[in-house]
Structures are given as structure tokens and as C-alpha cells.
Amino acid sequence: MLTPSSAGSWAGPQVRTGCESRVIPLLQGRVHAGHITAEPYAPPISGTVLEVGAGTGTWVSVYAGFVGRSPRGGGPAVTRVLGVEPNAASQVALREAVAASGLEGVYEPVPCGIEHLAATGAVERGSVDCIVVNLVLCGIPEPQHNIKELYSYLKPGGRIYVHEHVAVNRGVAMWLYQGPSSLDRFSVPPLLLGSRHNPRKQSHHVSMLIAFRCRKLL
């Protein structure tokens, strides 16, 4: 798991520019204890991948680097990506990003949220090799239930790759942004900040991801 290191990297339209240097190593398996490593520490993404919160396709082209050839570190390539995105307004841009990346037939947009994924028939439980969670935990309704749902789609030995912002306890500006009710108190629309994320909530959600995985391993 990795976390963004600066506010500019996880808020607004520059999110890929700010985070790409961390997200790509994460997907390559070059992360250990929250730090990027020179050589792979874990397997890279491969096989069937579930991208949670695909949005308008910001990260679609990254998957092209893992398709059709063994990614850095060896091992099997990505053969299929399911981009789960419930926002109807994002679907056109997402499909355009898929076409522009040459991933038609590999990357499949799934227009629903996690809670409705099983009903679509797009993917069976226990059939996914990897799940990518990239700055989207804020948008997951009923996080405890849906985090459990996510794990139900993984094959035995499947992997989850997490890149999320968590609470930072320094600076007045960050305190105002991250405070439990500061946005509501000052009536600041999240769109003005380019983000709907609440890092303190994300810290809790990431903890749930880890705790659930530990229970699965016991």
C-alpha cells in the first residue's frame, strides 16, 4: 500500500500527474512497507484485474503496459480489466479512454458500484486475480460491507493493491481540510477542492481493508 505525499497530488485534475510515480511502482509490485523499492518485492498485477472506481479513465492507459507481455519482474501479463464505475456521466469518457489506449476487448467498463457488481454477471465471485483501489474509498457506500464484497471476488491467493490518502496531523490547512466536520461547518463544497475525499475516513477504511485481509489469512 502507498499513500500520496502532497495535497496537490490527490486533489483535482492533476491527480495522475501527481500520483503516477507511486501508482505504477505499486502495480509493478515494487512497494514494501509503504516505500518504493528498486526491485519487485511482490508480484505485479496480472490475470483478471478489477479496478474500483474507474472514473473517466484517468488510469486506463497504465494497464496497457501490463497487457500482452510480462510486466517488470516477470510473471503472467494482465489479460482482462474490469473497470467498475457507477457514475453514468463518466461512462462516455471512460470508453473513449479505453479506445485511445488500444484496450478494447481487454478493458471492460462495468457501469455499476461494488454493491451491484454481482447482479451484473460481469464477474463471478472468486474469479479475480487482482483488485486495484486507487483513491476511491471515499466513494464506497457502506464501506465495511463493500470491502467484504471486494474480497469475495478474489481468487485464493489473490492480491489487492491500495493507493489511498490517510490522515496527516500537521499544518492548519490540512487540519481544516481533514477535520471531522470542517467542510460542513464552513459550507465548502467538495468540488471547489477538486475532491470529495476525507482522509480521516480513509484511514479508517484502509484499516478495515487490512483487518479483513488478516482475518482471511488466519
C-alpha angles and dihedrals in degrees: 000000000000134000128208113257102212139034093240092059098059104034128075135349095323092068095115093046090052098042107032093092089061103033097054094052088047091055089045090057093247097131130098127173091348095308131107114244130205093231130036114278096178135018117284121239111288144157115016112003127193113206110199114213101007092181115180092339100272092154101030096104091055090069091059087073090061098045126091097007139052109274123228109303095032127254131112122328127239109273102178137015124196112200108203111202124155097187108101090198090064098052099087093049091044092054091046089053090051091052093045090052093050091240101125108137091024105055112053119190111218109200100213143072127260091263091062099036096101092054093057093062088220092125135013124228113263093023104099123096098194139013122203118205109184118173094318107106089100090065098050112106116217091009097193092054096041095046086057088048091054093055091050089068095056121099116234104285092019119150136226121207114203129192110172140148116241135187118301115198101205137085131031093249092055091046090054092048097043099037114124093248106004096115092050092043093055094034093233110165109230090228090068087063093046090239143072092201125129107196094198090057089046091056088058093045093050089050089054091051091053095042093050091049091050091052089051091053095050 
